[in-house]
């Protein structure tokens, strides 16, 4: 996932902004994000980023 994606994604529950917490990134300053979490600035729900793909499904729809 590219960090610039944060400009267009939002929390699927309440449409507020998401904060990014990176735990793994490709080499280089502009490297794609491999793992981390996105956290809603309003409701606090977290969404995982795994293998570079953010899982923005609501919590009750995730496996």
Rosetta silent file (secondary structure, phi, psi, omega in degrees, C-alpha in Angstrom):
SEQUENCE: XXXXXXXXXXXXXXXXXXXXXXXXXXXXXXXXXXXXXXXXXXXXXXXXXXXXXXXXXXXXXXX
SCORE:     score description
SCORE:     0.000 S_00000001
   1 L     0.000  137.622  175.294    0.000    0.000    0.000 S_00000001
   2 L   -88.875  142.318 -179.832    1.275    3.473   -0.773 S_00000001
   3 H   -60.682  -27.441 -179.915    1.031    6.086    1.985 S_00000001
   4 H   -65.449  -15.944  177.550   -0.661    8.430   -0.499 S_00000001
   5 H   -62.694  -24.343  179.333   -3.713    6.155   -0.362 S_00000001
   6 H   -61.044  -21.630  178.954   -4.573    7.814    2.966 S_00000001
   7 H   -68.934  -21.202 -175.385   -5.711   10.857    0.992 S_00000001
   8 L  -119.530  -14.002 -179.903   -8.676    8.916   -0.414 S_00000001
   9 L   -94.478  154.786  177.092   -9.580    6.191    2.112 S_00000001
  10 L  -146.997  171.626  179.120  -11.712    6.672    5.208 S_00000001
  11 L   -64.220  128.112 -179.706  -13.276    4.599    7.970 S_00000001
  12 L   -70.181  -16.320 -178.753  -16.062    2.463    6.435 S_00000001
  13 L   -84.612  -45.466 -175.062  -18.136    2.813    9.611 S_00000001
  14 L  -130.278    5.725  174.570  -18.264    6.582   10.114 S_00000001
  15 L    65.484   21.905  176.106  -16.315    8.058    7.164 S_00000001
  16 L   -88.785  169.537 -179.141  -13.675    9.776    9.348 S_00000001
  17 L   -66.555  160.369  178.471   -9.942    9.952    8.595 S_00000001
  18 E  -117.242  138.967  173.332   -7.563    7.090    9.327 S_00000001
  19 E   -95.935  141.659 -177.460   -4.192    7.260   11.103 S_00000001
  20 E  -102.519  132.178  172.900   -1.400    5.052    9.777 S_00000001
  21 E  -124.756  111.447 -175.619    0.921    2.959   11.978 S_00000001
  22 E   -93.350  130.099  174.229    3.611    1.205    9.918 S_00000001
  23 E  -110.176  -20.855  177.766    5.283   -1.967   11.214 S_00000001
  24 E  -150.813  133.302 -178.250    6.970   -3.059    7.956 S_00000001
  25 E  -139.476  147.784  173.793    7.912   -1.088    4.850 S_00000001
  26 L   -62.489  159.069 -179.614    9.880   -1.803    1.684 S_00000001
  27 L   -61.917  148.144  179.740   13.347   -0.264    1.589 S_00000001
  28 L    99.936  156.482 -177.917   13.612    3.410    0.752 S_00000001
  29 L   -65.219  -34.623 -178.829   11.755    6.482    1.942 S_00000001
  30 L  -101.005   20.419 -178.833    8.894    5.995   -0.513 S_00000001
  31 L   -64.376  147.396  179.874    8.740    2.216   -0.093 S_00000001
  32 L   -67.551  149.575  179.851    5.333    0.627   -0.043 S_00000001
  33 E   -81.713  124.569 -177.921    3.840   -0.282    3.317 S_00000001
  34 E   -93.561  -41.915 -177.758    3.829   -4.059    3.803 S_00000001
  35 E  -145.180  150.649  178.798    2.297   -4.329    7.293 S_00000001
  36 E   160.925 -160.950  178.309    0.691   -2.061    9.843 S_00000001
  37 E  -139.721  152.966  171.129   -2.671   -0.734   10.929 S_00000001
  38 E  -113.390  129.276 -177.220   -5.078    2.014   10.015 S_00000001
  39 E  -121.663  131.038  179.393   -6.973    3.497   12.977 S_00000001
  40 E   -67.856  134.595 -178.878  -10.093    5.658   12.755 S_00000001
  41 L   -75.193  -13.898 -178.607   -9.563    9.088   14.313 S_00000001
  42 L  -105.509  -59.711 -174.781  -13.163    9.137   15.607 S_00000001
  43 L   -88.286  -16.767  177.974  -14.399    5.659   16.589 S_00000001
  44 L    83.225    1.316  178.612  -10.953    4.086   17.185 S_00000001
  45 L   -64.088  141.170  179.670  -11.636    0.965   15.083 S_00000001
  46 E  -110.067  146.915 -179.696   -8.447   -0.542   13.643 S_00000001
  47 E  -128.391  125.857 -176.822   -7.977   -2.072   10.204 S_00000001
  48 E   -77.334  151.203  169.178   -4.982   -4.302    9.451 S_00000001
  49 E  -114.345  117.197 -178.660   -2.577   -3.942    6.538 S_00000001
  50 E  -128.731  130.372 -178.444   -1.252   -7.367    5.549 S_00000001
  51 L    53.898   34.280  176.932    1.018   -8.095    2.586 S_00000001
  52 L    81.438    6.112 -177.419    0.539   -4.501    1.440 S_00000001
  53 E  -116.689  119.158  176.384   -3.262   -4.755    1.317 S_00000001
  54 E   -76.845  132.953  178.287   -5.441   -2.763    3.730 S_00000001
  55 L   -97.907   97.324 -176.421   -8.454   -4.729    4.992 S_00000001
  56 L   -98.456   20.934  174.439  -11.176   -2.080    5.254 S_00000001
  57 L   -70.993  144.052  175.142  -14.031   -4.480    5.867 S_00000001
  58 L   -57.829  152.344 -174.187  -16.147   -3.645    8.916 S_00000001
  59 H   -54.308  -36.714 -177.740  -15.123   -5.721   11.970 S_00000001
  60 H   -75.329   -7.866  179.310  -18.153   -8.023   11.818 S_00000001
  61 H  -104.349   -6.093  179.332  -17.335   -8.985    8.210 S_00000001
  62 L   -83.451  149.549  175.796  -13.652   -9.913    8.779 S_00000001
  63 L   -96.064    0.000    0.000  -12.555  -13.492    9.332 S_00000001
